[in-house]
Every structure is written in structure tokens, then in C-alpha cells.
Amino acid sequence: MSRPSLFEQHSEAVLAAIKDGASIPDAARGADIGAPTVSGWLSRDRKEPTSKYGSFAARVDTALTERKLPAKSDQPADRDELLLLASRASRAGNVQAMTLLSSRSERPEAAFPAIDPGGVSGGNPSPTLRSLDGAVPRGGSD
């Protein structure tokens, strides 16, 4: 009796992982096989629909369109969220966040263009930003 092929051993695990939201490379890794192997199965099935790989490509395509996407907390942060997180960390005293925000512009208050800099302070940086101005090294010599 012959040993089952890699396809027979792992294709259903790959398909299940894709349905659960994994990318094709992540699904392959989870099934302990290489992503190029899965890509090979898909391309052979698309070239030869009657091959031993059967309807694997069609099932993967369906799984990709119907898969569960990760929860919002597991998705990458967008630019606005990163700025908000850096701002919160800066206000909490994180010097790296302060440096990041101040390096975004010569005027740190401009890092958040949606905030009206001419509002309360008449266009001048807030007292907090003024106090940080000398705290963050700008380079150059004394």
C-alpha cells in the first residue's frame, strides 16, 4: 500500500486554515509544508482542472472570499491610530514617542493637522510642547 501524498495529507488542513482567515503562506506553514508546494497545487489545478488536485483551487478561491477576517484588534493600525497611540505614549512620558512626534515636523503641534493650532494658544505651541522643545535633542553643536 502506498503512502499518501503531501496533497492528500495536508490539503484539507490548508483549506481549513484559509477559511479561518490565514493567508496561503501562513496556512501552508501551519500544515508544515512550504508555500511553494501549495502554490504548485493551485497552479496545476488551474492549468489542468481534471488533475489529481481536483477542485482544490476553486475551493481555495471560495475560502478566500468567504474567510473570517481577523478581529479589528488583530489588524494592523492605520496612520491615524498610530499617531493617537504615539500621542498617548508621549503624554505618559515616553521619550521615544516624544521624539517620534517631534521628528514628524519642525513644529510638533503640526503632527496633528486636524487640531486647530490657533485655537486656545493663538498659534503658539502648548506649554507642554514648549517644555519638550529643549528636552528632545535636535542635533548640531553648542
C-alpha positions in Angstrom: 0.0 0.0 0.0 1.4 3.4 -1.0 2.0 6.3 1.4 -0.5 9.2 1.0 0.9 12.2 -0.9 1.6 15.6 0.7 -1.6 16.8 -1.0 -3.7 14.0 0.4 -2.1 14.5 3.9 -2.3 18.4 4.1 -4.7 19.9 1.6 -7.7 19.8 3.9 -5.7 21.4 6.8 -4.5 24.2 4.4 -8.1 24.8 3.2 -9.4 24.9 6.8 -6.7 27.4 7.8 -7.6 29.7 4.9 -11.3 29.5 5.9 -10.2 30.6 9.3 -8.5 33.7 7.9 -4.9 32.6 7.3 -3.1 33.7 4.1 -1.9 30.9 1.8 1.7 31.1 3.1 0.5 31.0 6.7 -1.9 28.1 6.0 1.0 26.2 4.4 3.3 26.9 7.4 0.5 25.8 9.7 0.3 22.5 7.8 4.1 22.0 8.0 4.6 22.3 4.2 6.1 25.0 2.1 4.1 27.8 0.5 5.6 27.0 -2.9 4.1 23.5 -2.6 0.6 24.9 -2.1 1.2 27.4 -4.9 2.2 24.5 -7.2 -1.0 22.6 -6.3 -3.1 25.7 -7.2 -1.4 26.5 -10.5 -1.5 22.8 -11.6 -5.2 22.6 -10.7 -5.9 25.8 -12.6 -4.0 24.6 -15.7 -5.4 21.0 -15.5 -8.8 21.1 -13.8 -9.1 17.3 -14.1 -5.8 16.6 -12.4 -5.5 14.7 -9.1 -5.8 18.0 -7.3 -9.4 18.1 -8.3 -11.3 21.2 -7.3 -8.7 22.4 -4.8 -8.1 25.8 -6.5 -11.8 26.5 -6.7 -12.2 25.5 -3.1 -9.3 27.8 -2.0 -10.8 30.7 -4.1 -14.1 30.2 -2.4 -12.5 30.0 1.0 -10.5 33.2 0.3 -13.7 35.1 -0.4 -15.7 33.7 2.5 -13.0 33.5 5.1 -13.2 35.0 8.6 -11.2 38.2 8.8 -9.2 38.9 12.0 -10.8 40.9 14.7 -10.1 44.7 14.4 -7.7 44.4 17.4 -5.6 41.9 15.3 -5.4 44.1 12.2 -2.6 46.5 11.6 -3.1 50.0 12.9 -3.7 52.7 10.4 -1.8 56.1 10.3 -4.3 57.9 12.5 -4.4 55.2 15.1 -0.5 55.1 15.2 -0.4 58.9 15.7 -3.0 58.6 18.5 -1.1 55.8 20.2 2.2 57.8 19.9 0.5 60.9 21.3 -0.9 58.9 24.3 2.5 57.4 25.0 4.2 60.8 24.7 1.8 62.3 27.2 2.5 59.5 29.5 6.2 60.4 29.4 7.6 58.0 26.7 10.6 59.8 25.3 10.7 57.7 22.2 7.1 58.7 21.4 8.0 62.3 22.0 11.0 62.1 19.7 8.9 60.4 17.0 6.2 63.1 17.2 8.7 65.9 17.2 10.6 64.5 14.2 7.4 64.5 12.1 7.7 68.2 11.8 9.8 71.2 12.9 6.6 72.2 14.7 5.4 69.2 16.8 1.9 70.6 17.1 1.7 70.2 13.3 1.8 66.4 13.7 -2.0 66.6 14.2 -3.3 68.8 11.4 -6.9 68.3 12.4 -6.3 70.2 15.6 -6.6 74.0 15.3 -3.2 75.3 16.4 -4.6 78.9 16.5 -7.3 77.9 19.0 -6.6 78.2 22.6 -2.9 79.1 22.4 -3.2 81.6 19.5 -1.0 79.6 17.2 1.8 79.1 19.8 2.7 75.6 20.9 1.1 74.4 24.1 3.1 74.8 27.4 3.7 71.0 27.2 5.2 71.2 23.8 7.3 74.3 24.7 8.7 72.4 27.7 9.5 69.4 25.4 11.3 71.6 22.9 14.5 71.7 24.9 14.1 68.1 26.1 14.5 66.4 22.7 17.9 66.6 21.2 17.9 68.3 17.8 21.5 67.6 16.8 24.1 70.2 15.9 26.8 71.6 18.2 26.6 74.0 21.2 
